[in-house]
């Protein structure tokens, strides 16, 4: 039975993945900052007699992370799978982005995975087996106006993961990046949104909102992401990146665009902007009525 540590399991992708992998025979340590939010996991694990333990772990607290990893290693002898799922989101134009939110995004979305990876790697390397799965986003591949800090944190984890995969390849370790599009998740309920109707950046704010309002109607169930994560762990020929869900169809199209053409989208009037999204990125975001 492989031992798996997952962060951010109180809701969404983390919760679905914890249950999915426990049902597949992994010994799952489902971690979260506030274990009082783990009632769904506790009830499901008890009802199905799953090998799942709820752990306290705050990805913004070094001591919390190290203590959690040490407890699990003390009980199991090692951690075979680390899934860095916990994260934050936020949206605002750069000019007015609150610094505390900007820094918090990097603590959770970048530094947390880095610190946990450093904590589990020595054991994985010595045993010559292990897997690290980092949850990124479609916005780790496409920089989207009004979400610069979130995009930057996800771009950072993408680069970190790609470099890490090269470093640990000689030791037989597996690294994968999961790139969800819009996913059915509680993250939207916890995302600070700074919308100012008087802002000169109102068009960018509004267009950012359209991406999510349209995407939520076609959101990928968290359970589907859990299946993709299992595939990343078990595939005979694993990939580095797994893109799933609404918006990810734009990833290869953005890569094919000249940077200057992509930047120019921001200056277009709404009708031309939405048409350009159709033509270049295969995204249909135009509202039925003007907003």
C-alpha positions in Angstrom: 0.0 0.0 0.0 1.5 3.3 -1.1 1.4 6.2 1.2 0.0 9.4 -0.2 0.0 13.0 1.2 -2.6 15.4 -0.3 -2.9 19.0 0.6 -6.1 21.1 0.6 -8.6 18.2 0.9 -11.5 19.9 2.7 -13.3 20.5 -0.6 -13.0 20.2 -4.4 -10.2 18.5 -6.2 -8.3 17.6 -3.0 -11.3 16.0 -1.4 -12.3 14.1 -4.5 -8.8 12.9 -5.0 -8.4 11.7 -1.4 -11.5 9.6 -1.6 -10.7 8.3 -5.1 -7.1 7.2 -4.3 -8.2 5.7 -0.9 -10.7 3.6 -2.8 -7.9 2.5 -5.1 -5.9 1.2 -2.2 -3.6 4.1 -1.4 -3.0 4.9 2.3 -4.1 8.5 2.1 -3.2 11.3 4.5 -5.7 14.0 3.6 -4.4 17.3 5.0 -6.1 20.6 5.5 -5.5 23.7 7.5 -8.6 23.4 9.6 -9.5 19.8 10.3 -13.0 20.8 11.5 -13.8 21.0 7.7 -13.0 17.4 7.2 -16.4 16.0 8.2 -17.3 14.8 4.7 -14.0 12.9 4.4 -14.4 11.4 7.9 -17.9 10.3 7.2 -17.1 8.8 3.8 -13.9 7.1 5.0 -15.8 5.6 8.0 -18.8 4.5 5.9 -16.5 2.8 3.3 -13.8 1.6 5.7 -11.2 3.5 3.6 -7.5 3.8 4.5 -7.7 7.6 5.0 -6.4 9.7 7.8 -7.1 13.4 8.2 -4.0 15.5 9.0 -3.4 19.1 10.0 -1.2 21.0 7.5 -1.0 24.7 6.6 0.9 25.3 3.4 1.7 28.8 4.5 3.4 27.6 7.7 6.8 25.9 7.5 6.5 24.4 11.0 3.1 22.9 10.2 4.4 21.3 7.0 7.5 19.8 8.5 5.6 18.5 11.5 3.0 16.8 9.3 5.6 15.2 7.0 7.6 14.0 10.1 4.5 12.4 11.6 3.6 10.5 8.5 7.2 9.3 7.9 7.3 8.3 11.6 4.2 6.2 11.1 4.7 4.8 7.6 8.5 5.0 7.0 8.1 7.2 4.0 5.8 9.1 1.7 5.4 7.6 -1.8 3.1 10.2 -3.3 2.8 13.9 -2.7 0.0 15.8 -4.3 0.3 19.6 -3.9 -3.3 20.7 -4.4 -3.9 23.4 -1.7 -4.0 26.9 -3.2 -5.6 30.3 -3.3 -7.0 32.5 -6.1 -7.5 36.2 -6.4 -8.3 38.8 -9.2 -7.4 42.4 -9.5 -5.6 44.7 -12.0 -1.9 44.9 -11.2 -2.0 48.6 -10.5 -4.2 48.0 -7.5 -3.4 44.4 -6.6 -3.3 44.2 -2.7 0.2 43.2 -1.8 -0.9 40.9 1.0 -3.1 38.9 -1.4 -0.3 38.8 -4.0 2.2 37.4 -1.4 -0.4 35.0 0.0 -0.9 33.5 -3.4 2.8 32.7 -3.7 3.0 31.3 -0.2 0.2 28.9 -0.9 0.6 28.2 -4.6 4.3 28.2 -4.9 6.3 28.1 -1.7 4.0 25.5 0.0 4.7 22.9 -2.8 8.4 23.8 -2.9 8.8 23.2 0.9 6.8 20.0 0.9 8.7 18.7 -2.1 12.0 19.4 -0.4 10.7 17.6 2.7 9.7 14.4 0.9 12.4 14.2 -1.8 15.3 12.7 0.3 13.2 9.6 1.2 11.9 9.2 -2.4 15.4 9.5 -3.8 16.9 7.0 -1.4 14.2 4.5 -2.1 14.3 5.1 -5.9 10.5 5.5 -6.1 8.0 8.2 -5.6 5.7 10.7 -7.4 5.0 14.4 -7.0 1.9 15.8 -8.5 1.5 19.6 -8.7 -1.9 21.1 -9.4 -1.5 24.1 -11.7 -4.1 25.7 -13.9 -4.9 26.6 -17.5 -3.7 30.0 -16.2 -0.3 28.5 -15.6 0.0 28.4 -19.4 -2.0 31.5 -20.5 -1.6 34.8 -18.7 -5.0 36.3 -18.3 -5.7 40.0 -17.7 -7.0 40.8 -14.2 -5.4 37.7 -12.7 -1.7 38.4 -13.0 -0.7 37.3 -9.5 -2.6 34.0 -9.7 -1.1 33.4 -13.2 2.4 34.3 -12.0 2.1 31.8 -9.1 0.9 29.0 -11.4 3.6 29.8 -14.1 6.1 29.5 -11.3 4.9 26.1 -10.2 5.0 25.0 -13.9 8.6 26.0 -14.3 9.5 24.5 -10.9 7.9 21.2 -11.8 9.5 21.0 -15.2 13.0 21.6 -13.7 12.2 19.2 -10.9 11.2 16.4 -13.3 14.6 16.7 -15.0 16.5 16.6 -11.8 14.8 13.6 -10.3 14.5 11.5 -13.6 17.8 9.7 -12.8 16.3 8.4 -9.6 13.2 7.0 -11.2 10.8 9.5 -9.6 7.7 10.8 -11.4 6.6 14.4 -11.6 3.4 15.6 -13.2 1.5 18.8 -13.6 -2.3 18.9 -13.6 -3.7 21.9 -15.5 -7.4 22.2 -14.7 -9.6 24.5 -16.6 -12.7 25.8 -14.8 -13.5 23.1 -12.2 -16.5 22.7 -9.9 -14.9 23.8 -6.7 -15.4 26.0 -3.6 -12.4 28.1 -4.6 -14.7 30.5 -6.2 -16.5 31.1 -2.9 -13.1 32.0 -1.3 -11.7 34.1 -4.1 -11.3 37.9 -3.4 -12.7 39.8 -6.4 -11.9 43.5 -6.7 -14.4 44.8 -9.1 -14.7 48.6 -9.4 -17.2 50.0 -11.9 -15.3 53.2 -11.9 -11.9 51.6 -12.6 -10.1 52.4 -15.9 -9.5 48.6 -16.0 -13.2 47.7 -16.0 -13.1 46.0 -19.4 -10.4 43.6 -18.2 -12.3 42.9 -15.0 -15.5 42.3 -16.9 -13.8 40.0 -19.5 -12.1 38.0 -16.7 -15.5 37.6 -15.1 -17.0 36.3 -18.4 -14.4 33.5 -18.6 -15.6 32.2 -15.2 -19.3 32.8 -15.6 -19.2 30.9 -18.9 -16.8 28.3 -17.7 -18.8 27.5 -14.5 -21.7 26.4 -16.6 -19.4 23.8 -18.2 -17.2 23.1 -15.2 -15.3 19.9 -14.9 -16.4 17.8 -11.9 -13.7 17.4 -9.3 -14.0 13.6 -9.5 -12.8 13.8 -13.1 -9.7 15.6 -12.0 -9.2 12.8 -9.4 -9.2 10.3 -12.2 -6.7 12.3 -14.2 -4.4 12.4 -11.2 -4.6 8.6 -10.8 -3.7 8.3 -14.5 -0.7 10.5 -13.9 0.4 8.3 -11.1 -0.1 4.9 -12.9 0.4 5.5 -16.6 3.0 3.2 -18.1 4.1 6.2 -20.3 3.5 9.2 -18.1 3.2 12.7 -19.4 4.5 15.8 -17.7 1.4 17.8 -18.3 -2.3 16.9 -18.1 -4.7 19.7 -19.2 -8.4 19.0 -18.4 -11.6 21.0 -18.7 -13.1 24.3 -20.0 -10.5 26.7 -21.3 -7.7 24.2 -21.8 -8.5 24.0 -25.5 -6.9 27.5 -25.7 -3.5 26.3 -24.5 -2.0 25.1 -27.8 -3.7 27.9 -29.7 -2.1 30.5 -27.4 1.3 28.8 -27.9 0.8 29.2 -31.7 0.0 32.9 -31.5 2.7 35.6 -31.7 3.0 37.3 -28.3 2.3 40.6 -29.9 -1.0 39.3 -31.4 -2.0 38.0 -28.0 -1.2 41.3 -26.2 -3.1 43.2 -28.9 -6.4 41.5 -27.8 -6.4 43.6 -24.7 -6.9 46.8 -26.8 -9.8 45.6 -28.9 -13.4 46.8 -28.4 -15.7 44.2 -27.1 -17.2 42.8 -30.3 -13.7 42.5 -31.9 -12.3 41.1 -28.7 -14.9 38.3 -28.4 -14.5 37.5 -32.1 -10.7 37.3 -31.8 -11.2 34.8 -28.9 -13.3 32.6 -31.1 -10.8 32.8 -34.0 -7.6 32.5 -32.1 -8.3 30.6 -28.9 -11.5 28.7 -29.6 -13.2 30.4 -26.7 -16.8 31.6 -26.8 -17.3 34.2 -24.1 -19.5 36.8 -25.7 -22.5 37.6 -23.6 -26.0 37.3 -25.1 -26.7 40.8 -24.0 -24.2 43.6 -23.5 -23.1 44.0 -19.9 
